[in-house]
């Protein structure tokens, strides 16, 4: 569970948000 405690890379975080279907105003278009 290291990846849960460690900060995720921006690309990884972006992919995770995409899979979750999360749309954020800070997401680069």
C-alpha positions as CSV (number, residue, x, y, z in Angstrom):
1,X,0.0,0.0,0.0
2,X,3.0,2.2,-0.6
3,X,1.4,3.9,-3.6
4,X,-1.5,5.0,-1.3
5,X,0.8,6.8,1.1
6,X,3.1,8.2,-1.5
7,X,2.2,11.1,-3.8
8,X,1.2,9.9,-7.3
9,X,2.8,11.2,-10.4
10,X,0.7,13.8,-12.3
11,X,0.3,11.4,-15.2
12,X,-0.8,8.6,-12.9
13,X,-3.2,10.9,-11.1
14,X,-4.6,12.0,-14.4
15,X,-5.2,8.5,-15.5
16,X,-6.9,7.6,-12.3
17,X,-9.2,10.6,-12.5
18,X,-10.0,9.7,-16.1
19,X,-11.0,6.1,-15.1
20,X,-13.1,7.5,-12.3
21,X,-14.8,9.9,-14.7
22,X,-13.8,12.8,-12.6
23,X,-13.8,16.2,-14.4
24,X,-11.8,18.9,-12.7
25,X,-11.5,22.6,-13.7
26,X,-7.8,22.2,-13.1
27,X,-7.5,19.4,-15.6
28,X,-5.4,20.5,-18.6
29,X,-7.5,20.4,-21.7
